[in-house]
């Protein structure tokens, strides 16, 4: 069982996307950790709408503690009217806008509201799930235009926020995390031929290990579940 040992005891955690596969894995691990004092769970099922700035602001205003750890475990790859593009001709404005709303703008607004609430005198981490396919330098196959672009934009936003945060929150890390290919609804239609397929609990455990191991010197990086930096 993964334990957080690099944080000060009495950790207050917020998990966004807590009802999803990886999010639920994080919640279970954090609630089992004696160093964690509280876990706040936000999800669409509980009323948080990442596509609504008002919903995000309302959730943040309802917090009664200063979070030490925020994990945004959300993402949109496919759904009603949305599917990963296989060609340039399949680009659709509405589908692209929704991908950016969920994968980029929602997490950025969460960071905007939550980062100033986090303590300055001890280690804190804001981490959002990104994806290796959001790496521009790693893109050799093409396709999945909207998902790739929205995750690349998320990586850039987190990198930019990390630079600003380092000036006044020197002990903080702002991270983009690649969870690997995980057996959830997001990846299920695309798992054929995947060399390493993890269940959500495994991925969450690996990522918590990464979160515990990193320091502020790695803030702004895209890091995979093995702890390796992925070039942007």
N, C-alpha and C positions, 0 to 999 in steps of 0.2 A: 504494500500500500504506500503510495506516494505521500510524503509528509513535507510541509513547508518549514524549513529550518532557517532560512536566511532572512525572514521577516521578523519584526518584533512580535512577541506573543500578543494574542488578542486581536487577530486579524479580522477586519470587517471586509467581506467580499461582496461584490455584485456580479451576478451572472446574467447576461442578456442572451435570450434564446434558450432559457432554462428548460423549456419543454421539448427541445429538439434532442437528437441523439447524442451529439457531443456535449451539448449544454447540460443535459441531464447527467452525463458522466462526470462533468466538472462538479455539479451540485453534490452528487453522491460522495465524491472524494473529499470535497471541502467540508461537508458536514461530518465526515468521519475523522477529520483531523483535529486533535485537541488544541492545536495552536489557533484554530479559527473560532472566533467568538460569535460571528453571525454571517449568514448567507442570505442576501436579498436576491430573490428570483424574479426576473422580468421576462415576459414572453407575450406573444400575440394572444395566447390563450388567457393570459392574466390581464389583458387590456392594453398592452404596449403595442403601438403601431409605428414601426420604423419609417413608414412613409408619411407620417404626420409630425411635423415639428412641434405642434401643440401637445401631442401625446408624449413626446420625448421630454419636453419641458415640464410637463405635469409630473411625470415619473421622477425626474431629478428633484423637483421641488418638494416631493414627499419624503425624500431621504432624511433620516433622523441621526445619521452618523457620518463620519468622514471615511470614505472607503480607502482601504490600503491596496486592494486588488480589484480591478475591473476586468472582466473577460467578456468580450462580445463574440458570442458563438452563433452567428447568424450568416445566412448566405442564400442567394437565389440563383439557380442555374437553369431550371426549367419549371414550368407550371402552366396554368391556363393561358394560352396564347403566346407562350414563351418556350423556345427550344434553342439549344446551342446551334449557331449558324454553321453551315458547312461550306458556304460560298459567300462572296461579297453581295451577290444578288439577293440573299435572304435577309439582309439588314432591314429592320423595321423600326421606325422612330418610336412607337409606343413601347415596344419590347425593350429597346435600349434605355429609354427613360426609366422604366420600372427597374431594370437591372441596376442602374446607377442610383436610384432612390434607395434600394434595399442594401446594396453592396458597398456603396460609397458615402452617400449623403447622410443616411441614418447613423452609421458608425461615427462619421465626422461630427455630427451634432451631439452625439453622446459624449465624445471626447471634449468638445467645446464646453459642455456643461459640467462634466465630472472632473476633468483635470484640475481646475482651480480649487476643488473641494478636498483634494488629496493632501496629506501631510507633507511638510517640507523637511522634517527632522528625522525621518527614517525611510527605509526602502519602501517604495510604492511602485506598482506596475499597472499600466493600462495596456491590455493586449486585445487585439482583434484578429479573428480568423481571416486569413487571406488565402492565397493559393499560389503554388508554383507557376501555374499557367498565367499568373499576373506579372511574371518577370518578363520584361521586354527582351532582355538578352538571351533568355532561355527559350524563346518562341521560335521553334524550328518547323512546326507542323502547320501553323495557321489555323483558321477556323475558330469557333467559339468567340467571335468578335466581341460581343457585348460583355460576356463574363470576364474575358481576359482584360478588356479595357477598364471595366469597373473595378476590378481588383488591382490593376496597375495604378489607377487613380487613388484607390484607398492607400496603397503603399506610399505613394508620393505625399498624400495628406498626412499620414502618420509620421513620415520622415520630417516633414516641414514642422509639424507640431512638436516633435521631439527636440528639434534645434531650439525652438523658443523656450520649451519647458526647462531645458538644461541650464538656462541662465538663472532661473529662480528656484527650480526644484532639482538640485544637483544629485540627489539620491534616487531619482525617479527613472524608470525605463518605460518608454512607449514602444510597443512591439507589434509587428505584423507576424502572424504565425501560420505556417503551412502544416495542416494536421495530417498530411498523407491522404491516401485514398481510404475512406472509411465507409463501412457498410451502413449507410443511411439512405434515406429517400433521395437525397441530392445526387448521390453518385450511382445509385443502383442500376439505372439503365446503361451505365458506361463502364461497368467493372470487368468486362471481358478482356482477358489478357493482362490484367493488372498483376505485377509480380508480388506486391505486398498489399494485402487487404486486411485492414484492422477492424475490430469492432469498436464502437464508440468509447467504451470504457478504457480500452488499450490506448487509443489516441489521446484521450483526456489525461491519462496517467503520464504518458510521455511528455505532453505539453506542460503539465504542471511541473514536471522535473526540469524542463527548460526554463520556465518562469522562475523557479527557485534558484537555478544556477546562474542566471544572467545578472549582471550589474549595469549601472548606468552607462558604462563604456560601450554597451551594445544597443543602447537606445536608438531608435530609428531604423533598425535593421529588419529585414525579412528573414525569419529563422524557421527551419523545418523541425519536424518532430524529433529528429535525432540531435538537434542542437547545432546544426550546420547552417551558416549564413548562405542565403541564396542571393546572388547578384540581382540587382534591379534591372 
